[in-house]
Amino acid sequence: MKPADPRYLGSYLTEEGANFAIWAAAADAVEICLFNEVNGKILETRFALSHRDGPIFHGYLAGVKAGQRYGFRVYGPWRPEEGWRFNPNKLLIDPYAHLLDGEVQYVPEIYGHQASDGEGNGDNTVMDTRDSAGFVPYSVVVDLDKRHVKHMNKPWTKMVIYEAHVRGLTIFNEEIPENERGTYKALGHPSTIAYLQKLGITALELLPIHHFMTEPSISARGRENHWGYNALAFSAPHRAYASTEDPISELQTAVRALHDAGIEVILDVVYNHTAEGGTNGPTLHFRGIDNKGFYRRTHGDTYADVTGCGNTVDSRRTWVVRMIIDSLLFWSEVIGVDGFRFDLATALARNEYGIETHSSLMTAIVAEPLLRSRKLIVEPWDIAGYALGDFSHPWREWNDHYRDTLRQFWLANPSRGYSEGVGDFASRLSGSHDIFYYRGPTSSINFITAHDGFTLADLVRYNSKHNEVNLEENRDGSDNNRSWNVGVEGETSDESINKIRHKLQKSMLASLILSTGVPMITMGDEVGRTQFGSNNAYSLPTDHSLTSPEAFNGGWALNWNPDENQRDLFETVSTLNSLRSKYLSDVMKEFFTGQLDLATSRKDLAWFRRNGEEMSNESWHEGNRTYLSMFVDATANQALLMLFNGSTEEQEFTLPDEKWGTAFRSVFDSSIPTSSFEPSIAAPSGVTKVASHAAQVWLVNRK
C-alpha cells in the first residue's frame, strides 16, 4: 500500500483512488476494510494501513471510487481495567465519514465485550471475538461538492429563530409529494418556505441531523430515538431523513432554497457525547479507536459522565478539537448551514477543574476564520454545571432564566404565590442586562418553550408531566415546569377555561416576540401543538404506526390543517413578528439606557404603572404586582407601548400623557381574535381596559 496524505483524515478521493487516514495514537495496527457485493454476498477485503506519521495511520488505495463502503479495524491491548478496549473483531465507523450505509442491529455482536443480549448485558471484562461486520453501518466514500456558499450573515437583531424537527415539520404537509414528506427535500419545498415566511421566521434551527441511532435500552422497550441527540457520525447527514440515495446533495439543495428565500439554517449539534454510551455500550468507533483518548474518565475504566448519556467526549484533546472543527467546517462550507447551537456546551468547555468557557475547543471555534462569522449559540449547562452569562462574544446563549421568569409572570396563580414584584419580568423583557451587561442584549436567546419540556399549549393545560408513553414510569423529564392548567388537568370542554388558555398562549407569544434579545419559537407553538402532557417527547414507537397528526396525541409533528383557534395563534405570531421587524429590530442592538436624551427630550425605554405614571423605585418592590407597561422608543417619530396584565381580573390602564406621544393607536390585543381585531385610537392619558391574562400593544406617534 502506498502512503496517503496524513494531513487529511477520513477518506479523500483522488483521480485514481482514495486516501485513508485515521488518528489512533495508542493503536498497534490499523486495517482499512472494503466491502463489496459479489453474487449477492458482501465480501470484505482488508488492507493494513502500513504507513504511520505519529498518531496517524494512513494509506492510499488505487481504484477506489465514490460509493465504496468501508470501515476500520484497530489492533491494540485489551485491558479494560486500565481503560483499553481495542478489539479488531469490531468494524469501526470512520469518525470523519460523511455518509453511512445501514443501521445498527441490536445484537450481542456489536459489543466489544462478551454480551449476552442486544442491550450489552454480560461480562464487560472479557473481549468478544464475534465479528460485528454486517451489524453496524458501513462508512461510505463520497466525492464532496466543492461549491461556493453565500452565507447571508443576518444581523442578530433581525433574527427570529424557529426550532423544528426535520421529519416533524413536514411529514403531514399534503402539498408535498408523499414520498418526500418529512425529508431534507421537503425543507426546501415552496410550501414549507411560504409557511415560514408568512410566520415571519428568519432562521430555521433543526434538531440534530448528524447520523444518529436509538439507544439499545430504548429500542428494547419498543421505542426509537426521535429527537436525534445520540450521535453515531458527527459529519454525516442522518440518512433516514433523505428521500434519495444522496442525502448530501439533497440537503445542500434544501439549504440553498431556504437561503434564496432569506431564511438562514442553524443546526443543533451534539459533540458532547456519542452513541457508544457507558462502559457496557456498543463498540462502534471511538471506544475501539482510542477509548482513553476520546472520552473523559475519572480513572481506569470509569467514564466522567456530565451529559447523562453514559460518556463525555474529551474536548481537551487536540485531536478531538481538530475533529470537531473539521466537522463544523463540513456543515458550514459543504452543506452551507449558517450557524450552530451546541447542545450541553458546558460539557465541551470543561478543564480538569470545572467549566472553562474559554476552553481550547471554544477558543478554537471562534479563532477559525470561517466559523467565527457563523451564528454560534450555546446551551450553557450540563447535568453537572451551569454557566449562563459566562460565555464571551461572539457566543449567544439559551436563556433559561428568561424562560422561567416569563412562565412565572403569566402562569403563577394565588395558590402558588406570585413572584416578588415585576422587576425580573422587566429585566427579561429588556434584554437581561443583569446577565449579559457587557455583551449586549442579542447575547440572549429568549425562549419560553423548546423541544425539551412542555409545548406552549401544554404549559396552560398541565400542572404535572405525563411521560408514561416513554415507558420509564414517568421518572424522566423535569418536575419544575412552572405551568398552570387553569383548573383542569388536560383537555376540557369548559369553554371559559379554554378561552383563558388561548389568551395566555397569545400573551406569552407577545412577550416573547417583542422582548429585547433573539426570540426562539418552538415548532407547533404557533398552532397550539400539544404533547398531551409529555415534557420529554424524545421517543416514538418503533413500529412506525404514526400515520396521522393525531398519533402520539398529535405531539410529534406539525399540524398543517389547523382549526380556527390554531389559525388565530398562527396569525398572532405573524402579526407580532411584523411589528418586531418594523419597529423594534433596529433599536435592539444595544441595551436601552432609560435615561433622558437631552437632545431629543425623550427616553429610549420607560416603565409605567397602571395609572400612567412612571414606575418609582418603590413600585418595583410591590409584592403581588401582576401588571406592567413598557414604552420603547422605536423610530424617529414612533414608539411602542406594551401593556401586560398577568392578573386574574380585567384592569384599567391609563396611557402616558402628552410628553410621551400625541396619539395612541392599538395594534394588538391578545384577548381578541386576530381576524376580528380592529385598531382603536386614544388620546394621551386615555384609559384602556386590558382583559385578564392579556397583553396589548399600542403604536405611539411622537412629536
QUIZI-V965156 format. One record per backbone hydrogen bond with DSSP energy under -1.0 kcal/mol. NH is the residue of the N-H (numbers start at 1). CO is the residue of the C=O. E is the energy in kcal/mol with one decimal. If there is no record, write none. Layout:
# QUIZI-V965156
nh=NH co=CO e=E
nh=NH co=CO e=E
This chain:
# QUIZI-V965156
nh=8 co=5 e=-1.7
nh=10 co=21 e=-3.0
nh=12 co=19 e=-2.2
nh=14 co=17 e=-3.0
nh=18 co=61 e=-2.2
nh=19 co=12 e=-2.9
nh=20 co=59 e=-2.5
nh=21 co=10 e=-1.9
nh=22 co=57 e=-2.4
nh=24 co=55 e=-2.9
nh=27 co=24 e=-1.4
nh=28 co=75 e=-3.1
nh=29 co=75 e=-1.2
nh=31 co=73 e=-2.9
nh=32 co=47 e=-3.1
nh=33 co=71 e=-3.0
nh=34 co=45 e=-3.0
nh=35 co=69 e=-2.5
nh=36 co=43 e=-2.2
nh=38 co=41 e=-3.4
nh=41 co=38 e=-1.7
nh=43 co=36 e=-3.3
nh=45 co=34 e=-2.6
nh=47 co=32 e=-2.3
nh=49 co=30 e=-2.9
nh=50 co=48 e=-1.8
nh=51 co=58 e=-1.3
nh=53 co=56 e=-2.7
nh=56 co=53 e=-2.1
nh=57 co=22 e=-2.4
nh=58 co=51 e=-2.7
nh=59 co=20 e=-2.1
nh=60 co=2 e=-3.0
nh=61 co=18 e=-2.5
nh=63 co=16 e=-3.4
nh=67 co=141 e=-3.3
nh=68 co=65 e=-1.8
nh=70 co=139 e=-2.9
nh=71 co=33 e=-1.4
nh=72 co=92 e=-2.2
nh=73 co=31 e=-2.0
nh=75 co=29 e=-3.2
nh=79 co=84 e=-1.4
nh=82 co=79 e=-2.2
nh=83 co=80 e=-1.4
nh=84 co=79 e=-1.8
nh=86 co=77 e=-1.6
nh=90 co=87 e=-2.0
nh=92 co=72 e=-3.0
nh=93 co=284 e=-3.0
nh=97 co=94 e=-2.2
nh=101 co=138 e=-2.5
nh=105 co=135 e=-3.1
nh=107 co=105 e=-1.9
nh=110 co=107 e=-1.6
nh=111 co=108 e=-1.7
nh=114 co=123 e=-1.1
nh=114 co=126 e=-1.8
nh=115 co=113 e=-1.3
nh=116 co=121 e=-3.7
nh=120 co=117 e=-1.3
nh=123 co=114 e=-1.4
nh=126 co=123 e=-1.1
nh=128 co=112 e=-2.8
nh=132 co=89 e=-1.8
nh=135 co=132 e=-2.4
nh=138 co=101 e=-2.7
nh=139 co=70 e=-2.7
nh=140 co=99 e=-2.0
nh=141 co=68 e=-2.7
nh=147 co=145 e=-1.4
nh=151 co=149 e=-1.0
nh=158 co=155 e=-1.6
nh=159 co=156 e=-1.5
nh=161 co=519 e=-2.5
nh=162 co=203 e=-2.4
nh=163 co=521 e=-2.5
nh=164 co=205 e=-3.1
nh=169 co=165 e=-2.6
nh=171 co=167 e=-1.7
nh=173 co=170 e=-2.0
nh=176 co=173 e=-1.6
nh=180 co=177 e=-2.3
nh=183 co=180 e=-1.2
nh=184 co=241 e=-2.1
nh=187 co=184 e=-1.1
nh=189 co=186 e=-1.2
nh=193 co=189 e=-2.3
nh=194 co=190 e=-2.6
nh=195 co=191 e=-1.9
nh=196 co=192 e=-2.2
nh=197 co=193 e=-2.7
nh=198 co=194 e=-2.6
nh=199 co=195 e=-1.8
nh=200 co=196 e=-1.1
nh=201 co=196 e=-2.5
nh=202 co=160 e=-2.0
nh=203 co=160 e=-1.6
nh=204 co=264 e=-3.1
nh=205 co=162 e=-2.5
nh=206 co=266 e=-2.8
nh=207 co=164 e=-2.6
nh=211 co=236 e=-3.0
nh=213 co=230 e=-1.8
nh=219 co=215 e=-2.4
nh=220 co=216 e=-2.1
nh=222 co=219 e=-2.0
nh=223 co=218 e=-1.9
nh=224 co=540 e=-2.7
nh=226 co=538 e=-3.7
nh=227 co=538 e=-1.2
nh=230 co=228 e=-1.6
nh=232 co=211 e=-3.3
nh=233 co=211 e=-1.9
nh=236 co=233 e=-1.2
nh=238 co=209 e=-3.6
nh=241 co=238 e=-1.3
nh=242 co=239 e=-2.0
nh=250 co=246 e=-2.1
nh=251 co=247 e=-2.4
nh=252 co=248 e=-2.4
nh=253 co=249 e=-2.4
nh=254 co=250 e=-1.8
nh=255 co=251 e=-2.5
nh=256 co=252 e=-2.4
nh=257 co=253 e=-2.1
nh=258 co=254 e=-2.3
nh=259 co=255 e=-2.5
nh=260 co=256 e=-2.5
nh=261 co=257 e=-1.1
nh=262 co=259 e=-2.3
nh=263 co=258 e=-2.9
nh=264 co=202 e=-2.7
nh=266 co=204 e=-2.7
nh=267 co=339 e=-2.3
nh=268 co=206 e=-2.4
nh=269 co=341 e=-2.3
nh=275 co=231 e=-2.6
nh=277 co=274 e=-1.3
nh=281 co=278 e=-2.5
nh=283 co=110 e=-2.3
nh=289 co=285 e=-1.5
nh=290 co=286 e=-2.7
nh=294 co=290 e=-2.0
nh=295 co=291 e=-1.2
nh=296 co=312 e=-2.9
nh=298 co=302 e=-2.1
nh=302 co=299 e=-3.0
nh=304 co=296 e=-1.7
nh=313 co=272 e=-2.5
nh=314 co=294 e=-2.9
nh=315 co=313 e=-1.4
nh=317 co=314 e=-1.5
nh=321 co=317 e=-2.4
nh=322 co=318 e=-2.4
nh=323 co=319 e=-2.0
nh=324 co=320 e=-2.4
nh=325 co=321 e=-2.5
nh=326 co=322 e=-2.7
nh=327 co=323 e=-2.0
nh=328 co=324 e=-2.6
nh=329 co=325 e=-2.2
nh=330 co=326 e=-1.8
nh=331 co=327 e=-2.2
nh=332 co=328 e=-2.3
nh=333 co=329 e=-3.2
nh=334 co=330 e=-1.9
nh=335 co=330 e=-1.9
nh=336 co=331 e=-1.0
nh=337 co=331 e=-2.2
nh=338 co=265 e=-3.0
nh=340 co=375 e=-3.1
nh=341 co=267 e=-3.0
nh=342 co=377 e=-3.1
nh=343 co=269 e=-2.4
nh=345 co=379 e=-1.4
nh=347 co=344 e=-1.7
nh=348 co=345 e=-1.2
nh=351 co=354 e=-2.9
nh=356 co=349 e=-4.9
nh=359 co=356 e=-1.4
nh=363 co=359 e=-2.5
nh=364 co=360 e=-2.2
nh=365 co=361 e=-2.3
nh=366 co=362 e=-1.6
nh=367 co=363 e=-1.4
nh=368 co=364 e=-1.1
nh=371 co=368 e=-1.4
nh=372 co=368 e=-2.4
nh=374 co=371 e=-2.1
nh=375 co=338 e=-2.6
nh=377 co=340 e=-2.8
nh=378 co=396 e=-2.9
nh=379 co=342 e=-2.0
nh=381 co=379 e=-1.8
nh=382 co=385 e=-2.2
nh=383 co=306 e=-1.7
nh=387 co=380 e=-3.1
nh=390 co=387 e=-2.2
nh=395 co=392 e=-2.1
nh=396 co=376 e=-2.2
nh=397 co=443 e=-3.0
nh=398 co=378 e=-2.5
nh=399 co=445 e=-2.2
nh=403 co=399 e=-1.6
nh=404 co=400 e=-2.5
nh=405 co=401 e=-2.4
nh=406 co=402 e=-2.6
nh=407 co=403 e=-2.0
nh=408 co=404 e=-2.3
nh=409 co=405 e=-2.4
nh=410 co=406 e=-2.0
nh=411 co=407 e=-2.7
nh=412 co=408 e=-1.3
nh=416 co=413 e=-2.2
nh=417 co=413 e=-2.1
nh=421 co=419 e=-1.1
nh=421 co=623 e=-2.1
nh=426 co=422 e=-2.4
nh=427 co=423 e=-2.1
nh=428 co=424 e=-2.1
nh=429 co=425 e=-2.3
nh=430 co=426 e=-1.8
nh=431 co=428 e=-1.4
nh=432 co=427 e=-3.3
nh=435 co=432 e=-1.5
nh=436 co=432 e=-2.5
nh=439 co=436 e=-2.2
nh=440 co=436 e=-1.8
nh=443 co=440 e=-1.5
nh=444 co=441 e=-1.8
nh=445 co=397 e=-3.1
nh=446 co=518 e=-2.2
nh=459 co=455 e=-1.5
nh=461 co=458 e=-1.2
nh=462 co=458 e=-1.9
nh=466 co=533 e=-3.0
nh=470 co=467 e=-2.0
nh=471 co=468 e=-2.2
nh=475 co=472 e=-1.8
nh=484 co=459 e=-2.9
nh=488 co=485 e=-1.4
nh=490 co=461 e=-3.5
nh=498 co=494 e=-2.2
nh=499 co=495 e=-2.3
nh=500 co=496 e=-1.4
nh=501 co=497 e=-2.5
nh=502 co=498 e=-2.4
nh=503 co=499 e=-2.4
nh=504 co=500 e=-2.6
nh=505 co=501 e=-2.0
nh=506 co=502 e=-1.9
nh=507 co=503 e=-2.4
nh=508 co=504 e=-2.6
nh=509 co=505 e=-2.2
nh=510 co=506 e=-2.2
nh=511 co=507 e=-2.3
nh=512 co=508 e=-2.5
nh=513 co=509 e=-2.7
nh=514 co=510 e=-1.9
nh=516 co=429 e=-3.2
nh=518 co=444 e=-2.6
nh=520 co=446 e=-2.1
nh=521 co=161 e=-3.1
nh=523 co=163 e=-2.9
nh=525 co=522 e=-2.5
nh=527 co=524 e=-1.9
nh=529 co=524 e=-2.6
nh=534 co=531 e=-1.3
nh=538 co=536 e=-1.9
nh=540 co=224 e=-2.0
nh=542 co=222 e=-2.4
nh=544 co=541 e=-1.2
nh=547 co=545 e=-1.5
nh=551 co=548 e=-1.5
nh=554 co=551 e=-1.6
nh=555 co=552 e=-1.9
nh=558 co=168 e=-2.9
nh=567 co=563 e=-2.6
nh=568 co=564 e=-1.7
nh=569 co=565 e=-1.6
nh=570 co=566 e=-2.1
nh=571 co=567 e=-2.7
nh=572 co=568 e=-1.9
nh=573 co=569 e=-2.3
nh=574 co=570 e=-2.4
nh=575 co=571 e=-2.7
nh=576 co=572 e=-2.6
nh=577 co=573 e=-2.5
nh=578 co=574 e=-1.7
nh=579 co=575 e=-2.1
nh=580 co=576 e=-2.6
nh=581 co=577 e=-2.5
nh=582 co=578 e=-2.2
nh=583 co=579 e=-2.6
nh=584 co=580 e=-1.9
nh=585 co=580 e=-2.4
nh=587 co=584 e=-1.9
nh=597 co=602 e=-2.8
nh=601 co=597 e=-2.7
nh=606 co=631 e=-2.1
nh=608 co=629 e=-2.1
nh=609 co=613 e=-3.2
nh=612 co=609 e=-1.5
nh=615 co=607 e=-2.3
nh=620 co=616 e=-1.0
nh=621 co=618 e=-1.5
nh=622 co=619 e=-1.3
nh=625 co=622 e=-1.4
nh=628 co=644 e=-2.0
nh=629 co=608 e=-1.6
nh=630 co=642 e=-2.8
nh=631 co=606 e=-3.1
nh=632 co=640 e=-2.8
nh=633 co=604 e=-1.9
nh=634 co=638 e=-1.1
nh=635 co=638 e=-2.5
nh=639 co=700 e=-2.0
nh=640 co=632 e=-2.4
nh=641 co=698 e=-2.9
nh=642 co=630 e=-3.2
nh=643 co=696 e=-2.8
nh=644 co=628 e=-2.9
nh=645 co=694 e=-2.8
nh=646 co=626 e=-3.4
nh=651 co=690 e=-2.6
nh=653 co=688 e=-3.1
nh=654 co=610 e=-3.7
nh=655 co=686 e=-3.5
nh=660 co=657 e=-2.1
nh=662 co=701 e=-2.9
nh=664 co=682 e=-2.5
nh=665 co=699 e=-2.5
nh=666 co=680 e=-2.5
nh=667 co=697 e=-3.1
nh=668 co=697 e=-1.3
nh=670 co=695 e=-2.7
nh=672 co=669 e=-1.8
nh=676 co=673 e=-1.1
nh=682 co=664 e=-3.0
nh=685 co=656 e=-2.0
nh=686 co=683 e=-2.0
nh=688 co=653 e=-2.7
nh=690 co=651 e=-3.3
nh=693 co=647 e=-1.5
nh=694 co=691 e=-1.2
nh=696 co=643 e=-2.3
nh=697 co=668 e=-2.4
nh=698 co=641 e=-3.1
nh=699 co=665 e=-3.5
nh=700 co=639 e=-3.2
nh=701 co=663 e=-2.6
nh=702 co=637 e=-3.3
